[in-house]
Amino acid sequence: MHIEKIGLMTPGDMGQAVALQLKAGGFTVCTALDNRSERSHELARQAGLTDLGNIQQLVAECDLVLSIMNPGAALEFAGDAADALRVTGRHTLIVDCNAIAPDTVHGIAAIVQGAGGRFLDASIIGPPPRGTASTRLYVSGPDATDLAQLAGPQLQVQVVSDRIADASALKMCFAGLNKGTQLLWLEILMAAQHLGVADLLERQLRQSLGDMFDWSLGQFPAMPPKAYRWAPEMREISKTLASAGVGPHVFQGAAEICQFVAATPLGQETPETRDRRRDGKAVVQALVQYKVES
């Protein structure tokens, strides 16, 4: 499969950064901004994306469409893409790159393939590839090697297998450890603040787990604006663990933490507007105060 024109939904924090890497690789990158937020319009404008208006036009004109969005919206988008496939009669490749459970992936694959489209499963691990940062796109499914064309210096592509959902299974396990650990640290440090033992706990942590303590504090400043989409991701991890015969309850609790953070003023910021002077300790203190007030 030769790829020239790529559709991308949606140009959020990660989506815009990926789009910029694809454009740098010589691809034409399009999106569909009908009924999208002002922020999406601005991020697309900054990236120089071609707006095709609606999803039907995106499916009609592009060789493939990458779905990079809030995981809670992935299933709805699959339905919209399927409707577009039926109307246009196209067999466009739809690639779901979202943080979703393998069972959810199989459901989306059935929707897309039932409408005549091709489908691949993908997952993104790493930060948005801006500046010097790079990220990795894991891909699985039949003919997943087609996406090797997308690779660039800051967008690495790795084929996992020819089985749909293996890439997402990897993402769920990685995110469970990475984001789940961050949320556990956040909740415990908030509790220590509330109980009045934060300074004592910090001294003990610096003696026993100093590197992990510093790592967690380093993660907190960027997390609140992303909490709204971490919540459905935590539910997808819970769903993944349940399907693997492991207890789902830990990540149901993690989703509740994310929902709380998302509802605070810190959670209402965006990655572009957050106060970059706010360090990890300030995040913890602010969230404790919001918790007390609520």
ROLUM-395851 format. One record per residue: residue number from 1; residue in one letter; x, y, z of N, C-alpha, C in turn. Coordinates in Angstrom, 2 decimals, decimal comma. Example, Ala and Ser with C-alpha at 12.3 -4.5 7.8 and 13.67 -1.06 7.14 Angstrom:
! ROLUM-395851
> gugu_vopa_nc1_nc2_nc3_cac1_cac2_cac3_cc1_cc2_cc3
> 1_A_13,19_-5,69_7,80_12,30_-4,50_7,80_13,20_-3,30_7,80;
> 2_S_12,85_-2,25_7,08_13,67_-1,06_7,14_12,90_0,03_7,87;
! end
This chain:
! ROLUM-395851
> gugu_vopa_nc1_nc2_nc3_cac1_cac2_cac3_cc1_cc2_cc3
> 1_M_0,85_-1,20_0,00_0,00_0,00_0,00_0,88_1,25_0,00;
> 2_H_0,65_2,12_-0,96_1,39_3,37_-1,03_0,56_4,47_-0,37;
> 3_I_1,17_5,20_0,55_0,47_6,23_1,33_0,96_7,61_0,92;
> 4_E_0,02_8,49_0,57_0,36_9,88_0,26_-0,42_10,86_1,12;
> 5_K_-1,73_10,59_1,29_-2,59_11,52_2,03_-3,14_10,81_3,27;
> 6_I_-2,94_11,45_4,42_-3,34_10,86_5,70_-4,37_11,75_6,37;
> 7_G_-5,45_11,13_6,84_-6,43_11,82_7,65_-6,12_11,62_9,12;
> 8_L_-6,35_12,64_9,93_-6,06_12,52_11,36_-7,18_13,13_12,17;
> 9_M_-7,71_12,34_13,06_-8,72_12,80_14,00_-8,27_12,37_15,41;
> 10_T_-8,01_13,31_16,27_-8,21_14,73_16,13_-6,88_15,45_16,40;
> 11_P_-6,77_16,70_15,96_-5,52_17,42_16,21_-5,46_18,01_17,61;
> 12_G_-5,44_17,12_18,62_-5,23_17,56_20,00_-3,74_17,62_20,29;
> 13_D_-3,38_17,49_21,56_-1,98_17,61_21,96_-1,11_16,57_21,24;
> 14_M_-1,47_15,29_21,35_-0,70_14,24_20,70_-0,96_14,23_19,19;
> 15_G_-2,20_14,35_18,79_-2,54_14,28_17,38_-1,83_15,34_16,56;
> 16_Q_-1,78_16,58_17,09_-1,11_17,65_16,35_0,38_17,37_16,20;
> 17_A_1,00_16,86_17,28_2,44_16,59_17,24_2,75_15,48_16,23;
> 18_V_1,92_14,45_16,20_2,11_13,37_15,23_1,91_13,91_13,81;
> 19_A_0,90_14,75_13,64_0,64_15,34_12,32_1,85_16,13_11,82;
> 20_L_2,48_16,86_12,70_3,66_17,64_12,32_4,80_16,73_11,86;
> 21_Q_4,97_15,59_12,53_6,01_14,64_12,12_5,68_14,04_10,76;
> 22_L_4,41_13,74_10,53_4,02_13,17_9,24_4,22_14,18_8,12;
> 23_K_3,87_15,44_8,38_4,08_16,48_7,38_5,57_16,63_7,08;
> 24_A_6,40_16,55_8,12_7,84_16,65_7,92_8,36_15,49_7,07;
> 25_G_7,63_14,37_7,10_8,01_13,21_6,29_7,50_13,27_4,87;
> 26_G_6,82_14,35_4,51_6,39_14,54_3,14_4,95_14,15_2,85;
> 27_F_4,19_13,77_3,87_2,79_13,38_3,66_1,88_14,60_3,70;
> 28_T_0,80_14,54_2,95_-0,28_15,50_3,09_-1,16_15,03_4,25;
> 29_V_-1,37_15,89_5,23_-2,14_15,51_6,41_-3,40_16,36_6,50;
> 30_C_-4,53_15,70_6,58_-5,84_16,36_6,59_-6,57_16,05_7,89;
> 31_T_-7,56_16,86_8,18_-8,43_16,59_9,31_-9,83_17,04_8,94;
> 32_A_-10,78_16,88_9,89_-12,17_17,28_9,65_-12,62_18,08_10,86;
> 33_L_-12,82_19,37_10,67_-13,04_20,26_11,80_-14,48_20,68_12,01;
> 34_D_-15,41_20,14_11,22_-16,82_20,46_11,47_-17,18_20,05_12,89;
> 35_N_-17,79_20,97_13,63_-18,26_20,73_15,00_-17,12_20,47_15,99;
> 36_R_-15,90_20,82_15,63_-14,79_20,68_16,55_-14,61_21,97_17,36;
> 37_S_-13,87_21,87_18,46_-13,68_23,01_19,36_-12,78_24,07_18,72;
> 38_E_-12,81_25,25_19,32_-11,93_26,34_18,87_-10,47_25,94_19,04;
> 39_R_-10,18_25,19_20,12_-8,81_24,74_20,33_-8,35_23,83_19,21;
> 40_S_-9,21_22,89_18,78_-8,86_21,99_17,69_-8,59_22,77_16,40;
> 41_H_-9,42_23,78_16,13_-9,21_24,62_14,95_-7,85_25,31_15,01;
> 42_E_-7,50_25,83_16,20_-6,25_26,56_16,34_-5,05_25,63_16,22;
> 43_L_-5,12_24,44_16,84_-4,01_23,49_16,74_-3,83_23,01_15,31;
> 44_A_-4,93_22,81_14,60_-4,85_22,40_13,20_-4,25_23,51_12,35;
> 45_R_-4,64_24,75_12,64_-4,08_25,88_11,89_-2,58_25,99_12,11;
> 46_Q_-2,17_25,85_13,37_-0,74_25,95_13,69_0,07_24,86_12,97;
> 47_A_-0,53_23,69_12,82_0,17_22,58_12,17_0,06_22,62_10,65;
> 48_G_-0,76_23,51_10,14_-0,93_23,60_8,69_-1,68_22,43_8,10;
> 49_L_-2,66_21,90_8,85_-3,44_20,76_8,36_-4,51_21,22_7,39;
> 50_T_-4,82_20,38_6,43_-5,88_20,66_5,47_-7,21_20,22_6,06;
> 51_D_-8,14_21,16_6,17_-9,46_20,85_6,74_-10,40_20,40_5,63;
> 52_L_-10,83_19,15_5,70_-11,78_18,61_4,71_-13,22_18,71_5,18;
> 53_G_-13,41_19,31_6,34_-14,77_19,56_6,82_-15,34_18,44_7,64;
> 54_N_-15,73_17,33_6,97_-16,41_16,26_7,69_-15,71_14,91_7,50;
> 55_I_-16,12_13,96_8,31_-15,47_12,64_8,31_-15,71_11,92_6,98;
> 56_Q_-16,87_12,12_6,38_-17,15_11,47_5,10_-16,13_11,90_4,05;
> 57_Q_-15,81_13,18_4,02_-14,83_13,67_3,06_-13,43_13,18_3,40;
> 58_L_-13,15_13,07_4,70_-11,85_12,57_5,14_-11,64_11,13_4,66;
> 59_V_-12,65_10,31_4,84_-12,59_8,91_4,40_-12,51_8,82_2,89;
> 60_A_-13,22_9,71_2,19_-13,25_9,67_0,73_-11,92_10,04_0,10;
> 61_E_-11,18_10,97_0,71_-9,99_11,52_0,06_-8,67_10,94_0,56;
> 62_C_-8,66_10,32_1,74_-7,39_9,90_2,34_-7,12_8,41_2,13;
> 63_D_-5,84_8,08_2,10_-5,44_6,68_1,98_-5,65_5,93_3,30;
> 64_L_-5,45_6,65_4,39_-5,71_6,07_5,70_-6,12_7,18_6,64;
> 65_V_-6,80_6,78_7,72_-7,23_7,73_8,75_-6,73_7,22_10,09;
> 66_L_-5,99_8,08_10,80_-5,52_7,76_12,13_-6,48_8,34_13,15;
> 67_S_-6,96_7,50_14,06_-7,81_7,95_15,15_-6,93_8,13_16,38;
> 68_I_-6,70_9,40_16,76_-5,90_9,74_17,94_-6,72_10,71_18,76;
> 69_M_-7,40_10,22_19,77_-8,36_11,06_20,49_-8,58_10,54_21,90;
> 70_N_-9,44_11,24_22,63_-9,89_10,76_23,94_-10,40_9,34_23,76;
> 71_P_-9,86_8,37_24,52_-10,29_6,98_24,32_-11,79_6,78_24,52;
> 72_G_-12,41_7,67_25,28_-13,85_7,56_25,47_-14,65_7,86_24,21;
> 73_A_-14,00_8,48_23,22_-14,68_8,83_21,96_-14,35_7,88_20,82;
> 74_A_-13,47_6,90_21,08_-12,98_6,04_20,00_-14,08_5,22_19,35;
> 75_L_-14,98_4,70_20,15_-16,05_3,85_19,61_-17,03_4,67_18,76;
> 76_E_-17,36_5,85_19,25_-18,28_6,71_18,48_-17,65_7,10_17,15;
> 77_F_-16,35_7,42_17,16_-15,69_7,78_15,90_-15,70_6,61_14,93;
> 78_A_-15,49_5,40_15,45_-15,52_4,22_14,58_-16,87_4,11_13,87;
> 79_G_-17,93_4,40_14,60_-19,26_4,36_13,99_-19,41_5,41_12,90;
> 80_D_-18,89_6,62_13,17_-18,95_7,69_12,16_-18,12_7,32_10,92;
> 81_A_-16,95_6,73_11,16_-16,10_6,32_10,03_-16,77_5,23_9,22;
> 82_A_-17,44_4,30_9,91_-18,15_3,22_9,20_-19,27_3,78_8,34;
> 83_D_-20,00_4,75_8,87_-21,05_5,39_8,07_-20,46_6,03_6,82;
> 84_A_-19,32_6,67_6,98_-18,66_7,31_5,84_-18,18_6,28_4,82;
> 85_L_-17,67_5,17_5,30_-17,23_4,10_4,40_-18,39_3,58_3,55;
> 86_R_-19,52_3,42_4,18_-20,69_2,90_3,45_-21,16_3,90_2,40;
> 87_V_-21,21_5,17_2,77_-21,70_6,19_1,85_-20,77_6,35_0,65;
> 88_T_-19,47_6,34_0,92_-18,49_6,60_-0,14_-18,13_5,34_-0,94;
> 89_G_-18,38_4,18_-0,36_-17,98_2,93_-1,01_-16,48_2,71_-0,99;
> 90_R_-15,78_3,49_-0,19_-14,33_3,38_-0,10_-13,92_2,23_0,84;
> 91_H_-12,67_1,79_0,71_-12,12_0,76_1,58_-10,93_1,33_2,36;
> 92_T_-11,09_2,56_2,78_-10,03_3,29_3,47_-9,53_2,53_4,70;
> 93_L_-8,23_2,61_4,93_-7,64_1,99_6,11_-7,87_2,89_7,32;
> 94_I_-8,52_2,35_8,35_-8,75_3,07_9,60_-7,80_2,49_10,65;
> 95_V_-7,01_3,33_11,27_-6,05_2,89_12,27_-6,42_3,50_13,61;
> 96_D_-6,83_2,65_14,55_-7,15_3,15_15,88_-5,87_3,19_16,71;
> 97_C_-5,48_4,39_17,14_-4,24_4,59_17,90_-4,52_4,94_19,36;
> 98_N_-5,72_4,66_19,82_-6,14_5,12_21,13_-5,84_4,13_22,26;
> 99_A_-5,86_4,65_23,48_-5,58_3,84_24,67_-6,85_3,09_25,06;
> 100_I_-7,09_1,97_24,39_-8,31_1,21_24,63_-7,99_-0,27_24,82;
> 101_A_-8,93_-0,96_25,47_-8,76_-2,38_25,79_-8,82_-3,24_24,53;
> 102_P_-8,17_-4,39_24,56_-8,26_-5,30_23,41_-9,69_-5,63_23,01;
> 103_D_-10,58_-5,83_23,98_-11,97_-6,13_23,64_-12,61_-4,97_22,89;
> 104_T_-12,28_-3,74_23,29_-12,80_-2,56_22,59_-12,25_-2,50_21,17;
> 105_V_-10,98_-2,84_21,02_-10,35_-2,85_19,70_-11,08_-3,82_18,77;
> 106_H_-11,35_-5,02_19,26_-12,04_-6,01_18,43_-13,43_-5,51_18,02;
> 107_G_-14,10_-4,81_18,94_-15,41_-4,25_18,61_-15,31_-3,20_17,51;
> 108_I_-14,30_-2,34_17,59_-14,10_-1,31_16,57_-13,71_-1,94_15,24;
> 109_A_-12,86_-2,96_15,29_-12,46_-3,65_14,05_-13,69_-4,22_13,34;
> 110_A_-14,59_-4,80_14,11_-15,80_-5,38_13,52_-16,66_-4,31_12,86;
> 111_I_-16,75_-3,13_13,49_-17,54_-2,04_12,94_-16,94_-1,55_11,62;
> 112_V_-15,64_-1,33_11,62_-14,97_-0,80_10,42_-14,98_-1,82_9,29;
> 113_Q_-14,61_-3,04_9,60_-14,55_-4,07_8,56_-15,94_-4,42_8,04;
> 114_G_-16,94_-4,34_8,92_-18,31_-4,60_8,48_-18,82_-3,57_7,50;
> 115_A_-18,19_-2,38_7,51_-18,58_-1,31_6,57_-17,70_-1,31_5,32;
> 116_G_-16,79_-2,28_5,21_-15,96_-2,39_4,02_-14,58_-1,79_4,14;
> 117_G_-14,23_-1,26_5,33_-12,92_-0,65_5,50_-11,87_-1,65_5,95;
> 118_R_-10,62_-1,26_5,79_-9,51_-2,03_6,38_-9,25_-1,48_7,78;
> 119_F_-8,66_-2,31_8,63_-8,45_-1,87_10,02_-7,11_-2,35_10,53;
> 120_L_-6,42_-1,47_11,25_-5,23_-1,84_11,99_-5,33_-1,27_13,40;
> 121_D_-4,71_-1,98_14,32_-4,65_-1,58_15,71_-3,29_-0,96_15,98;
> 122_A_-3,27_0,19_16,66_-2,00_0,83_16,97_-2,06_1,43_18,37;
> 123_S_-0,91_1,69_18,94_-0,83_2,38_20,21_0,38_3,28_20,22;
> 124_I_0,25_4,40_20,91_1,32_5,38_20,99_1,90_5,36_22,39;
> 125_I_3,19_5,16_22,50_3,86_5,18_23,79_4,99_6,21_23,72;
> 126_G_4,91_7,19_24,58_5,90_8,25_24,60_5,22_9,61_24,60;
> 127_P_5,98_10,68_24,75_5,41_12,03_24,78_5,06_12,50_23,38;
> 128_P_4,27_13,57_23,25_4,05_14,16_21,93_5,39_14,50_21,30;
> 129_P_5,63_14,08_20,06_6,95_14,27_19,43_7,18_15,70_18,95;
> 130_R_7,47_16,56_19,91_7,81_17,96_19,61_9,21_18,24_20,11;
> 131_G_9,83_19,27_19,57_11,17_19,62_20,01_12,12_18,47_19,75;
> 132_T_12,74_17,98_20,83_13,65_16,84_20,69_13,00_15,53_21,10;
> 133_A_11,74_15,58_21,54_11,06_14,37_22,02_10,70_13,46_20,86;
> 134_S_10,69_12,16_21,11_10,25_11,18_20,12_9,25_10,24_20,77;
> 135_T_8,47_9,59_19,94_7,49_8,65_20,44_7,47_7,43_19,54;
> 136_R_6,83_6,37_20,02_6,81_5,12_19,28_5,37_4,72_18,95;
> 137_L_5,15_4,36_17,71_3,85_3,87_17,26_3,95_2,36_17,08;
> 138_Y_3,31_1,62_17,96_3,25_0,17_17,84_2,02_-0,19_17,00;
> 139_V_2,17_-1,15_16,10_1,09_-1,50_15,18_0,91_-3,01_15,15;
> 140_S_-0,34_-3,45_15,09_-0,60_-4,88_14,94_-1,80_-5,10_14,03;
> 141_G_-1,79_-6,25_13,37_-2,87_-6,61_12,45_-2,32_-7,02_11,11;
> 142_P_-3,16_-7,57_10,24_-2,73_-7,99_8,90_-2,14_-6,81_8,12;
> 143_D_-0,99_-7,02_7,51_-0,33_-6,00_6,70_0,04_-4,75_7,51;
> 144_A_0,34_-4,96_8,79_0,73_-3,83_9,64_2,00_-3,16_9,14;
> 145_T_2,80_-3,89_8,39_4,04_-3,32_7,86_3,78_-2,15_6,90;
> 146_D_2,54_-2,01_6,42_2,21_-0,86_5,56_2,53_0,46_6,26;
> 147_L_2,41_0,49_7,59_2,60_1,73_8,32_4,06_2,07_8,56;
> 148_A_4,97_1,19_8,15_6,39_1,50_8,28_6,75_2,77_7,50;
> 149_Q_5,94_3,09_6,48_6,17_4,30_5,69_6,06_5,58_6,52;
> 150_L_5,36_5,51_7,65_5,12_6,69_8,46_6,31_7,05_9,35;
> 151_A_7,27_6,17_9,46_8,37_6,35_10,39_9,23_7,55_10,03;
> 152_G_9,74_8,21_11,06_10,66_9,32_10,89_11,57_9,40_12,09;
> 153_P_12,45_10,38_12,14_13,40_10,48_13,24_12,75_10,55_14,62;
> 154_Q_11,56_11,19_14,70_10,90_11,34_16,00_9,60_10,54_16,11;
> 155_L_9,29_9,78_15,08_8,12_8,91_15,10_8,56_7,52_14,67;
> 156_Q_8,85_6,69_15,65_9,32_5,33_15,37_8,10_4,42_15,21;
> 157_V_8,15_3,54_14,25_7,06_2,59_14,01_7,57_1,19_14,23;
> 158_Q_6,87_0,44_15,07_7,27_-0,94_15,35_6,07_-1,87_15,18;
> 159_V_6,22_-2,85_14,32_5,16_-3,85_14,11_5,24_-4,88_15,23;
> 160_V_4,13_-5,10_15,89_4,07_-6,04_17,01_3,80_-7,45_16,51;
> 161_S_2,74_-7,59_15,72_2,33_-8,91_15,22_1,27_-8,70_14,16;
> 162_D_0,78_-9,80_13,61_-0,31_-9,71_12,64_-1,66_-9,93_13,30;
> 163_R_-1,70_-9,88_14,63_-2,95_-10,09_15,38_-3,51_-8,75_15,83;
> 164_I_-4,76_-8,49_15,45_-5,43_-7,29_15,93_-5,49_-7,29_17,45;
> 165_A_-5,19_-6,16_18,05_-5,29_-5,86_19,49_-4,01_-6,11_20,28;
> 166_D_-2,97_-6,69_19,68_-1,73_-6,88_20,43_-1,08_-5,54_20,77;
> 167_A_-1,14_-4,59_19,85_-0,56_-3,28_20,12_-1,28_-2,59_21,28;
> 168_S_-2,59_-2,72_21,31_-3,35_-2,10_22,39_-3,14_-2,83_23,72;
> 169_A_-2,97_-4,13_23,68_-2,69_-4,87_24,91_-1,39_-4,37_25,53;
> 170_L_-0,39_-4,14_24,69_0,88_-3,60_25,17_0,67_-2,23_25,81;
> 171_K_-0,09_-1,36_25,14_-0,36_-0,03_25,66_-1,06_-0,08_27,01;
> 172_M_-2,04_-0,95_27,14_-2,77_-1,05_28,39_-1,86_-1,47_29,54;
> 173_C_-0,98_-2,41_29,29_-0,07_-2,87_30,34_0,93_-1,77_30,69;
> 174_F_1,47_-1,11_29,67_2,44_-0,04_29,93_1,78_1,13_30,67;
> 175_A_0,62_1,56_30,18_-0,06_2,70_30,81_-0,50_2,36_32,23;
> 176_G_-0,87_1,11_32,46_-1,24_0,71_33,80_-0,10_0,93_34,78;
> 177_L_1,10_0,57_34,37_2,27_0,77_35,23_2,67_2,24_35,30;
> 178_N_2,72_2,91_34,15_3,20_4,28_34,11_2,19_5,26_34,73;
> 179_K_1,02_5,36_34,14_0,03_6,31_34,64_-0,59_5,85_35,96;
> 180_G_-0,77_4,53_36,10_-1,31_4,01_37,35_-0,40_4,34_38,52;
> 181_T_0,91_4,23_38,31_1,87_4,57_39,36_1,79_6,05_39,71;
> 182_Q_1,71_6,90_38,69_1,60_8,34_38,94_0,38_8,65_39,80;
> 183_L_-0,74_8,03_39,47_-1,98_8,31_40,19_-1,93_7,79_41,61;
> 184_L_-1,27_6,65_41,82_-1,12_6,12_43,18_-0,28_7,07_44,03;
> 185_W_0,85_7,53_43,47_1,68_8,49_44,19_0,90_9,76_44,49;
> 186_L_0,14_10,25_43,52_-0,63_11,47_43,73_-1,61_11,30_44,87;
> 187_E_-2,34_10,21_44,89_-3,35_10,00_45,91_-2,72_9,89_47,30;
> 188_I_-1,61_9,16_47,40_-0,96_9,00_48,70_-0,38_10,32_49,19;
> 189_L_0,26_11,08_48,30_0,82_12,36_48,72_-0,27_13,36_49,10;
> 190_M_-1,41_13,29_48,44_-2,54_14,12_48,84_-3,02_13,71_50,24;
> 191_A_-3,09_12,41_50,49_-3,53_11,93_51,80_-2,56_12,38_52,89;
> 192_A_-1,26_12,32_52,60_-0,26_12,74_53,59_-0,40_14,22_53,91;
> 193_Q_-0,69_15,03_52,88_-0,93_16,46_53,12_-2,13_16,64_54,03;
> 194_H_-3,20_15,95_53,73_-4,42_16,09_54,51_-4,23_15,63_55,95;
> 195_L_-3,42_14,60_56,15_-3,19_14,03_57,49_-2,11_14,77_58,27;
> 196_G_-1,44_15,71_57,62_-0,44_16,50_58,30_0,92_15,84_58,46;
> 197_V_1,20_14,82_57,64_2,49_14,12_57,76_3,31_14,22_56,48;
> 198_A_3,01_15,19_55,64_3,67_15,28_54,33_5,18_15,46_54,47;
> 199_D_5,62_16,34_55,38_7,06_16,58_55,52_7,77_15,34_56,04;
> 200_L_7,17_14,67_57,00_7,77_13,45_57,54_7,83_12,36_56,48;
> 201_L_6,76_12,22_55,71_6,74_11,23_54,64_7,81_11,55_53,60;
> 202_E_7,95_12,83_53,26_8,97_13,18_52,26_10,37_12,80_52,73;
> 203_R_10,66_13,05_54,00_11,98_12,68_54,50_12,22_11,17_54,39;
> 204_Q_11,18_10,40_54,73_11,32_8,95_54,65_11,44_8,49_53,19;
> 205_L_10,66_9,09_52,32_10,72_8,72_50,91_12,08_9,04_50,31;
> 206_R_12,65_10,17_50,69_13,96_10,53_50,13_15,04_9,56_50,61;
> 207_Q_14,85_8,96_51,77_15,79_7,95_52,25_15,57_6,60_51,57;
> 208_S_14,31_6,27_51,29_13,99_4,92_50,80_13,72_4,85_49,29;
> 209_L_13,03_5,86_48,76_12,57_5,82_47,36_12,78_7,18_46,71;
> 210_G_13,95_7,75_46,90_14,20_9,11_46,44_13,99_9,31_44,96;
> 211_D_14,49_8,37_44,13_14,36_8,52_42,68_12,89_8,47_42,25;
> 212_M_12,13_7,56_42,84_10,71_7,44_42,49_9,92_8,66_42,96;
> 213_F_10,28_9,17_44,13_9,62_10,37_44,64_9,84_11,54_43,69;
> 214_D_11,08_11,76_43,29_11,39_12,85_42,35_10,71_12,62_41,00;
> 215_W_10,69_11,37_40,55_10,01_11,07_39,29_8,53_11,44_39,36;
> 216_S_7,87_11,05_40,44_6,43_11,32_40,55_6,16_12,81_40,58;
> 217_L_6,95_13,56_41,37_6,76_15,01_41,41_6,97_15,63_40,03;
> 218_G_7,90_15,07_39,28_8,16_15,58_37,94_7,03_15,35_36,96;
> 219_Q_6,20_14,32_37,21_5,09_14,00_36,32_3,85_14,84_36,59;
> 220_F_3,66_15,27_37,84_2,40_15,90_38,23_2,05_17,19_37,49;
> 221_P_2,99_18,10_37,22_2,58_19,37_36,61_1,84_19,24_35,29;
> 222_A_2,22_18,26_34,46_1,60_18,12_33,14_0,34_17,27_33,16;
> 223_M_0,04_16,63_34,29_-1,05_15,66_34,31_-2,45_16,24_34,39;
> 224_P_-2,75_17,25_35,21_-4,15_17,70_35,35_-4,88_18,02_34,07;
> 225_P_-4,27_18,74_33,07_-5,02_19,02_31,85_-5,36_17,77_31,04;
> 226_K_-4,69_16,66_31,33_-4,94_15,42_30,60_-5,86_14,47_31,37;
> 227_A_-6,24_14,85_32,60_-7,00_13,93_33,46_-8,33_13,53_32,86;
> 228_Y_-8,96_14,45_32,09_-10,27_14,14_31,52_-10,21_12,94_30,57;
> 229_R_-9,07_12,77_29,88_-8,96_11,61_28,99_-8,23_10,44_29,65;
> 230_W_-7,55_10,70_30,76_-7,00_9,59_31,52_-8,11_8,77_32,18;
> 231_A_-9,21_9,43_32,54_-10,29_8,70_33,21_-10,84_7,55_32,36;
> 232_P_-11,24_7,78_31,10_-11,69_6,64_30,29_-10,56_5,65_30,01;
> 233_E_-9,31_6,13_29,95_-8,19_5,21_29,75_-8,06_4,26_30,93;
> 234_M_-8,24_4,79_32,15_-8,17_3,92_33,32_-9,28_2,88_33,30;
> 235_R_-10,46_3,27_32,81_-11,56_2,30_32,71_-11,24_1,24_31,66;
> 236_E_-10,55_1,63_30,60_-10,15_0,64_29,59_-9,09_-0,32_30,14;
> 237_I_-8,18_0,19_30,98_-7,21_-0,69_31,63_-7,93_-1,65_32,57;
> 238_S_-8,91_-1,15_33,31_-9,71_-2,00_34,18_-10,38_-3,11_33,38;
> 239_K_-10,92_-2,75_32,24_-11,57_-3,72_31,34_-10,57_-4,75_30,83;
> 240_T_-9,36_-4,29_30,53_-8,30_-5,19_30,07_-7,94_-6,20_31,14;
> 241_L_-7,75_-5,72_32,36_-7,37_-6,62_33,45_-8,48_-7,64_33,72;
> 242_A_-9,73_-7,20_33,66_-10,84_-8,12_33,89_-10,85_-9,22_32,84;
> 243_S_-10,57_-8,86_31,58_-10,57_-9,87_30,51_-9,39_-10,83_30,66;
> 244_A_-8,35_-10,36_31,37_-7,17_-11,21_31,60_-7,29_-12,02_32,89;
> 245_G_-8,45_-11,92_33,54_-8,67_-12,68_34,77_-8,05_-12,05_35,99;
> 246_V_-7,72_-10,74_35,90_-7,12_-10,01_37,02_-8,15_-9,03_37,55;
> 247_G_-8,09_-8,73_38,84_-9,08_-7,84_39,45_-9,09_-6,46_38,82;
> 248_P_-10,25_-5,93_38,47_-10,34_-4,64_37,78_-10,45_-3,43_38,71;
> 249_H_-10,54_-3,65_40,01_-10,97_-2,58_40,91_-9,94_-1,47_41,10;
> 250_V_-8,66_-1,80_41,06_-7,63_-0,78_41,26_-7,78_0,34_40,26;
> 251_F_-8,02_0,00_39,00_-8,08_1,04_37,97_-9,46_1,67_37,87;
> 252_Q_-10,46_1,07_38,46_-11,72_1,78_38,62_-11,52_2,94_39,59;
> 253_G_-10,74_2,67_40,66_-10,39_3,75_41,59_-9,53_4,80_40,94;
> 254_A_-8,60_4,38_40,08_-7,74_5,34_39,38_-8,58_6,26_38,50;
> 255_A_-9,62_5,71_37,88_-10,50_6,54_37,05_-11,20_7,59_37,90;
> 256_E_-11,55_7,25_39,13_-12,20_8,21_40,02_-11,25_9,36_40,38;
> 257_I_-9,98_9,04_40,60_-9,00_10,09_40,87_-8,93_11,05_39,68;
> 258_C_-8,88_10,49_38,48_-8,80_11,32_37,28_-10,03_12,20_37,13;
> 259_Q_-11,19_11,66_37,42_-12,41_12,45_37,32_-12,38_13,63_38,29;
> 260_F_-11,88_13,38_39,52_-11,76_14,46_40,48_-10,81_15,54_39,97;
> 261_V_-9,63_15,13_39,51_-8,64_16,10_39,02_-9,18_16,89_37,84;
> 262_A_-9,87_16,20_36,94_-10,40_16,86_35,74_-11,41_17,94_36,09;
> 263_A_-12,10_17,80_37,22_-13,14_18,75_37,60_-12,58_19,97_38,33;
> 264_T_-11,30_19,96_38,67_-10,69_21,10_39,36_-10,24_22,16_38,38;
> 265_P_-9,96_23,38_38,87_-9,42_24,41_37,97_-8,14_23,98_37,25;
> 266_L_-7,30_23,18_37,89_-6,09_22,68_37,23_-6,46_21,79_36,06;
> 267_G_-7,51_20,99_36,26_-7,96_20,08_35,21_-8,63_20,79_34,05;
> 268_Q_-9,09_22,01_34,29_-9,75_22,77_33,23_-8,75_23,50_32,33;
> 269_E_-7,48_23,51_32,73_-6,45_24,09_31,88_-6,20_23,17_30,68;
> 270_T_-5,46_23,65_29,72_-5,05_22,83_28,59_-3,53_22,68_28,64;
> 271_P_-2,97_21,73_27,89_-1,51_21,62_27,86_-0,83_22,91_27,43;
> 272_E_-1,53_23,74_26,63_-0,94_24,99_26,17_-1,05_26,11_27,21;
> 273_T_-2,10_26,07_28,06_-2,35_27,19_28,97_-1,97_26,91_30,41;
> 274_R_-1,55_25,71_30,74_-1,23_25,40_32,15_-0,07_26,28_32,63;
> 275_D_-0,07_26,55_33,92_0,97_27,37_34,54_2,24_26,53_34,67;
> 276_R_3,22_26,81_33,86_4,44_26,01_33,84_5,38_26,34_35,01;
> 277_R_5,02_27,31_35,81_5,79_27,59_37,02_5,34_26,69_38,18;
> 278_R_4,22_26,01_38,03_3,66_25,18_39,10_4,40_23,84_39,15;
> 279_D_5,07_23,55_40,26_5,81_22,29_40,35_4,93_21,20_40,95;
> 280_G_5,51_20,00_41,11_4,73_18,85_41,57_4,14_19,04_42,95;
> 281_K_4,90_19,62_43,85_4,38_19,84_45,20_3,21_20,82_45,19;
> 282_A_3,31_21,85_44,36_2,22_22,82_44,26_0,95_22,17_43,71;
> 283_V_1,11_21,22_42,78_-0,04_20,50_42,25_-0,73_19,72_43,37;
> 284_V_0,06_19,00_44,17_-0,50_18,22_45,27_-1,24_19,13_46,24;
> 285_Q_-0,61_20,22_46,63_-1,22_21,13_47,59_-2,51_21,73_47,06;
> 286_A_-2,51_22,10_45,79_-3,71_22,69_45,19_-4,86_21,68_45,15;
> 287_L_-4,54_20,46_44,78_-5,58_19,42_44,67_-6,14_19,07_46,05;
> 288_V_-5,28_19,07_47,08_-5,77_18,82_48,44_-6,74_19,92_48,83;
> 289_Q_-6,41_21,16_48,52_-7,29_22,26_48,86_-8,63_22,14_48,15;
> 290_Y_-8,60_21,78_46,85_-9,87_21,61_46,12_-10,68_20,47_46,71;
> 291_K_-10,00_19,41_47,16_-10,68_18,26_47,74_-11,39_18,66_49,03;
> 292_V_-10,70_19,47_49,86_-11,28_19,93_51,11_-12,49_20,81_50,83;
> 293_E_-12,35_21,70_49,86_-13,45_22,62_49,55_-14,66_21,92_48,96;
> 294_S_-14,41_20,78_48,27_-15,54_20,07_47,67_-16,26_19,19_48,67;
! end
